[in-house]
Structures are given as C-alpha cells and as structure tokens.
Amino acid sequence: MEQSLAEAVTAPSTRREDVDVAIIGAGPSGAVAAALLRKAGRSVLVLERQHFPRFSIGESLLPQSMAYLEEAGMLQAVVEAGFQYKNGAHFVWRDQASTYDFRDKHSAGWGTTYQVERAKFDELLIGCAAQQGAEVRFGHTVLGMSTGAAPVLDVADESGAQYRVHARFVLDASGFGRVLPRLLNLEAPTGLPTRAAIFSHVRDGLPLDAFDRNKICVATHPERRDVWFWMIPLAGGRTSVGCVAEAAFLDVPEAERETRLRALIRSEPTLNRLIGDAPFLMPVNRIGGYSANVERLHGPGYALLGNAGEFLDPVFSSGVTIALRSAHLAVKVLVRALDGAQVDWYAEYDVPLRKGIDAFRAFVERWYTGELQDIIYYPRQTPTIRRMISAVLAGYAWDESNPFVADPVRRLNTLYEACKP
C-alpha cells in the first residue's frame, strides 16, 4: 500500500547523514554563513523548505552589508548583477524633507550599496555558497531537532522521505520561518506593537529628474506619524512600494488590499506625484506580526541568525544587515569551537550582536513616537550630528565610536530635547 505523506514524515528514520554544520534556511544569513564556513574548510549542508527564486521583502540593503558580502566572496557577483545603486535615504513628511547621503557618515567603511529584487539577490548568494562547496537542498523541511553536543535534525523531503542529519552544530537562518524558536519554544515578547505592511511593485515610469533613484524614499502619512511608506526604486523602472502601520489600520479583506494601498499612496503628496496611478505589477501582499524576539540567541549545539533570532521593523531596512552581521559573528565563534577552543557564545555572540540590534531598536522606537522624525527634519542639525545619524542609518550600528551606538537611548533623548518643536 502506498504510504501517505503524513505517515512518511512520522515513520522511523532509516537514513543518516553527517556534516560539520547544518544550516536551516538559504536566505542571506544562511548563504553567507555557508560561504564563510566553507572558506574555513568545514562541510556544510543547507536545508531550505522553499524553492528559489522566491519573493521576499527587505529589498533596500545598507552599506554595512557590503563588507560581509566581500568577506564571503560574493561581492563581485553582486556588483555585476545589475541591481539599482543606492547611496542614501530621503525622508519626507508634508512639506518637510531631509536627505542623508550614506557616503557622508561618522563610521569608516562602505557608503554605497544596492536596492535589490530579493528573489534574484537571494538566489545569487546561495548560488555563490554552492559554488564554494556548500551542499544546498531545496524543498527539504526540518521537522525536529535534538539539541546537545551532537545535535540531530529530523528532515523530510517533498516526497515525504525522512532522514536524520547528525551535525557538530546547527545554525538557524530560517528568517520569518523561525524554525528552531518554534520547535524549541524560544519565543519571547518583543515589546513592540503589532504592526503590518501591505506592499507591491509598480512600473514607475519616472523621468530621470523626477526622483533620485539612488536613494530609498521614506514618507510619513500626512495625518498619522505612526504610519509610513517606503518607495524603493529597483532596476529596470520597477519600484517597490508599501505602507506600514499598526495592524488594525491595514486590516482589510484580501480582495480590498489593492484599493487600500492605492488610496494610501494617493494620500501622501510625494508618492501621489511620483507613482499615484502607476500600475501594480503583482498582487498586493500583506505581512503582519513580524516583530519577533527570543529568550536567547544560542543553546546547546545551535545558534540563531538574523530574523530567526530577532526582527525589529522594516523602517530602517536593518533586516539584511542584522542577518549578515549575525552570520559573520556566529561563524567566527563557531570555527574556533569546532577547532576545539573554549568559547563563550553569550559573551562572544549574543552580547555583541544585541548591541547593534539595541541601537536600531532605539531608533525604531523613537521613529514611531515622532521624536526621531523631529530630529531628522530639524533644520539646524550640525554636520557632526548628521554624520553620526547617517552612520546608523547606513547600518553601522556596532561602531561604538559613534555616541548614538555606544549610548543610543540617552543620546537620542538629549538630541530630541534640543530639536523638538
């Protein structure tokens, strides 16, 4: 009798595979971690539930990401892929505007990057990792994990055939799938309100002098400062556009999402002028409840990367940067551990990664109160302060020579008092 999928995935496993490091998820953090581990001579197996290319949001990279792509041997492929160049961010609210050029910043390092269609970008990165010797399996789902010094993953392919992967360590790079946080009950409150986003792509048809395509546009709703829009010019005359707000504000039936997003775009003068009637190129999608946190970023035999560990908010495009930073930090610790060294995952991974996340969090929280918006639009901000703010917006949230990274809450509070209307 033919075995059903449900029976197959619960049947006793008869196949065993061994690898140094198993990585759950083939997105940017998984791809970069795989490439770095291969450079260190470790065997790597990447398990991805979906098939690539697949759509994802998070299309506006930050310059800090470029250093990690370079370290992973992926920079040339990214540069040659034809993505939209990016060098800053343009903020607009009513008749106020403020532009930050990421090349003019406090921190050393890259000041330019790209705005990417993630389907192409993610496929490119995992392809680079595979070329460097990582084994990548698409359509394979992790069903369970036994933690410990020798962790074991229960995996099923699309036919339902189940097998076990015995690894020396597991990295969870599953992003919004959050595989290990769900399987191991690691979820924790975020402290951030439940927000949602509705979004699509449009054929913008913008003339060259209409808008600086080298910058993301972040526009605030003229009446509600907790509602904001992104406009991300992509290559080929395509633009990603979306609206972020508390979930209830965007809670409409699926059939009405297009009408809702169109009305919201038209309500913001700059977006209405640039893309008010531009045709949507794909159905309007919605993502909600994306802010997430965990009790810890590591445990016996595993560590969490990127969005699998914590995701804040899309407002400053920090998701991919946090993902790549987490891969960079985790691999540094893991390679030493695999070599037999005594490592302290909390001190060497959790604490330094959360330092930057907390800096971003301080900026996100004050964006929604309106305090950071007042700072951004303040007309008499000194060049030194602007360069410090620009550095964080460019992704340099781990550079503690920047006072707004070393002590972000106090510094932002003090600056707001000086800038508030």
N, C-alpha and C positions, 0 to 999 in steps of 0.2 A: 504493500500500500504506500502511496506517495505521502511523504511527511510534509505537514504544513509548516509555514514559516515560524509560527508561534512555537510549535513543537521542536523545530530545529534549533532555535536560539536558546531553548532551555535544556536541550539534550546535553549529556555529559560530553565534555570536550575530549577529543582523541588526538588533537594535533598541538604540538608545542613548538614555539619559536623563541629564539634567544637573541637579544640585542643589547648593546650598551645603554642606549637611551631611546625610549618610545616617546613620541610627541603626538599629542591629541590635537588635531587641527592644523590645516595647511595655509592659514592666513599669514599676514606679515610677520607676526611674532614667531609662529612655528617655522616659517621658511628661514628667517634669519637665524634662529636658534639652530636649526638643522645645518645650515651652511657653516656657522661658527664651530659646531661640534665636529663636522667633517674636516675642517681645517686643523682641528686638534687631533685628528686621527681616530675618532670614535665612530662606531657603527650606529646608524640612526634609522629608525622606522617611523614614518609619519602616517598617521591614520586619520583620514578625513571622511566624514559622513556624506558630504555632498560631492557633486562633480563640478569641476571648473571648466570653463568660466562660469561664475555665478555673480549676481548683482550684490553689492554691498554699499552701504553709505560710509561716510568718512573719507570723502574724496579730496579734501584740501589738506595736503601734508604741511608739516612745519619744517623749517630749515634744519633743526637739530637732528631730524631723522636721517639726513644725508650722510652724516658721519657713520651711522650704524650700517647703512646700505653699503658704504665704501668698505668698511671693515669686513663685511660678509661677502665681498667680491661681487656685488650686484650693481654697483654704481654705473658702470659703463652700459649695461643693458637698459637701465632706467633712463639714462641720458639719451640713448639712441632710440628710445621707444616712441618719441614724438608727442609726449604729454605737454600740456599747457604750462608754460613757465609761470612761476609765482615769486614775487618779491615783497609782498606786504599785505596789509588789510586796510579796507576803507570802511569806516563806521559812519552811519547816517541816522539822524532822528529829527523829524520835522525839517526845519531849515538849518540844522546844525550838521556839520561833517568834520571828520578827523581822519587823517590818513597816516598810517605807520609804515615806514619803509624798513623792512627787516634787515637790510644791509647796514642801517644806522642804529646800532644797538650796543648795549653795555658789554655783552659777552663776546669772546672770541669764537670763531667758527663760521660755518656756513650762514649766509644771509639770504640765500635763494633756494627754491625747491620747485615742486610741481603740483599742479592740480590734476587729478587722475581719475579716469574711469576705473573703479576698483576691480571690476571683472577682469580687465586687461592687466592691471597692475599686480593683483594677487597671483594671477596665473603666471605672470612673468617671474615673480620672485620665487615661487615654488619650483618653477622650471629651472631656475638658476641653482637652487639647492639640489635638485635631482641631478643636474649636470656635474655637481661636485661630489656625487656619490650617495646622497641620501635616498633611501627607498621610500617611495610615496605610493600609498594605496588609497584611491578614491572609492567611495561607496562602502566603506568599512566603518561600522559603528561600535563604539566602546560601550559595553553593557554593564560592566562592573570592574571593580579593582580591589585587590588585596594589598594593603599597604604594608610597609616594613622595609627591612634592609634589602630585600629582594622582591620588589613589587611585581604583581602579576595582573595583567589586564585580560578580561574576557571580551572577545571581539567577535562580531558577526559580519560576514559579507552580505551582499544583496541577495544571494540565493538562500540565505539563512544558515549557511555553513558556519559553525562556530569553532574558534580556536583560541589558544592562550598564548599571550606574549609574556615571556619572562624577561624583565629588564633590570638593569642595575639602577635605573632611575627613570621617572616619568615626568615630563613637562606637559602641563595642560595649557594649550594655546587655542582652546576651542571658542574663544570670544564670547559672543552673546549666548552660545550654546551652554557655556558654563558646566561642562560635563562633570568634573570632579567636585565642584561646590555642591551640585545636586546629589551626586552619588554618595558623597561623604558627609553630607549635612553641614556644610561650612558656611552657608549664607548668614549674613549679618545685616542689620539695618544700615541704611546709608546716611540717614539724617537729612536727605534732600527730598523735596516734594516730588510726587509722582508726575512726571511730565511726559509729553508725547510729541511726535513730529509727524507731519504729513508732507510729502515731497514727491517730486517728479523731475524729469528732464524736459527742457524746451528747446526748440530750434530758435535761437535768439535773433539771428539776422542783424546783429548790431553793427553799425558802421564803426570803423577803426577809431574815430574820435569821440564816440559816444560814451565809452567807459574804458578804464584801464583794465584790460583782461588779465594783467599780471597780478591782480590783487583780488582776494575774496571780498565781497561786499556783505557786511553785517548791518542790517537795517532794523530799527526798533519800531514797533507799531506806534502810530502817532498818538493813540489814546491810552495804550496799556504798555508800560515799560517792562513788564514781565513777559511780553510776547515779542518774539523777534524772528527775523527771516535771514536765511542765507541765500546768496546768489554766487555760485561758483562757476566762472567761465571755464569750459573744457575745450579741448582741441576740436577743430572742425566745425566751429559755430554752434556748438552744443553747450547748454548751461544747465547745471543742477540748481534747483530752487526748492526751498522748503520753509515751513513755518514751525516753530517750537513754542509750546505753551503748556500750561497745566492741562492734564489730560481731558478734563471736562470741557474745556474751551474748544477742543478739536473733536469731541465725541459726536460724530455724525455717522449715519449708515454708510456702508461702503459705496453704495450707488451715488451718494451725495458728496463724496470726497473731492471730486474734481471741481464741482461747483463751489465748494467751501474754499478750496485753495485758490481758485481763480478770484473769488471775492476778496480774500485776504491780500493777495498780490495787488489788486487794484486799490486797496485801502491805503497802501504805502506809496507816497508820491514818487519816490525814486524808482522803485520796482515797477510801478504802473507805467512810468515813462519809458523804461527800458524793455520790459517784457510783458506788459499788461495783457496783451492779446496773443502772445506767441503760442503756437500750438504745443500741447503736451505730446511728448514722444513715447510715453509709456503710461500705464495706469498710475494714478496717484496712490502711493503706498502710505502705510501708517506703521510706525513703531512706537511702542509705549512701554512705560515701566522699565526703561533701560538702565537707569541708575542702579548700581549694584555694589555690594561690598562683601567682604568675607572676614571671618574671625582672624584668620592668619593666612599668609601667602605661601606657606610651606608646611610640610609634615613629613612623617617617616616615608622616605622613598619618593617624594614628589614635590613639585613647586608649581605655582600658578603664574602664568604670564598674562600680561595685557588685560583685556576685558574679562577674561576668566577670573581674574582677581578682583578688579575694581574698574567700574566705568562711571565717570562723573556726569558729563553733559557735553553735547556737541558744540557749545558756543565758541570755544577757542580751538577747535579742531585738534584736541590733545590726544585723542584715542590712539592713533597710529604711533605717535611719538612715545607715549607711555608703553605701548606694546613692544616697540623696538628697544627702548631702554631696558625693559624688563628682561628681554631675551639676552641682551648684552650682559647685564649684571648676573643673571642666573647662570649663564654658560661659564663666566669667569669663576664662579664659586664651584660649579659642578665639575669642571675639568680638574680642579685641584682635588676635589673629593674623590673622583674616580682614580686619581693618581695616588690615593692613599693618605692624603693630608687631612688633618683635623680641621673642619670648617664649622663656622657658626652661621647658619642660614639666617637667623634673626638679625644678627649684627651686620652681616655682610650683604644681605639681600633685602629683607623686609624693611629695615630702618632706612637705608639709602633710597630705595625705590619710593617709599611712602613720603620721603622728604619732598620730592618733586610733586607727587600727587597732592600733598597738602598745600603746596604753593598754588597749584592750579585750582584747588578747591577754594582757597581764599578769594581768588579772582572770580570764580564762578558764583560763589555766594553773593559777592558784592555786585556782580552784574545784575542779578535778579532783584536786589533791593534798590537798584538805581545808583548806588554810590559810585561804583566803578564807571558807570556811564557819565556821571558828572565829572569824574577825573579825566576820562578820555576826551570829553568835549571842552574841558577847561581851556580858555583861550590863552592864558599866560603861563602855561606849564614850561618849566625850564628845560633846555635841551638835555641836561644830565638826567633829569627825572624821566623824560620821554625815552631816552635810550634804555633806561632800566626797565620801564614798562614794555618797550618794544622787545627786549631780550626775552622776557617771559612769554609774550605773545608769539615769539618765534620758536618757542619750545625749550628755551634754556632755563628750565625750572629746577635744575640741580646745581646751578652755578652759585655757590654760596658767597661769592664775592659781590653778588648783587644783593643789596639790602632787602629787596622785595622777594627774595628767595630765602635768605637767612632768617628773616622775621616778617613774613608777609602780612599777618593779621595786624600787628602793631603799625607797620609802615603804611599799609593801606588806610587804616583808620586815621592815622595822623595826616596823611595826604588829603583824605576826603575833608577833614576839618578845614584845611587850608583852601580847598577848591569848591566846597559846597556853595550853592547859590545863596 
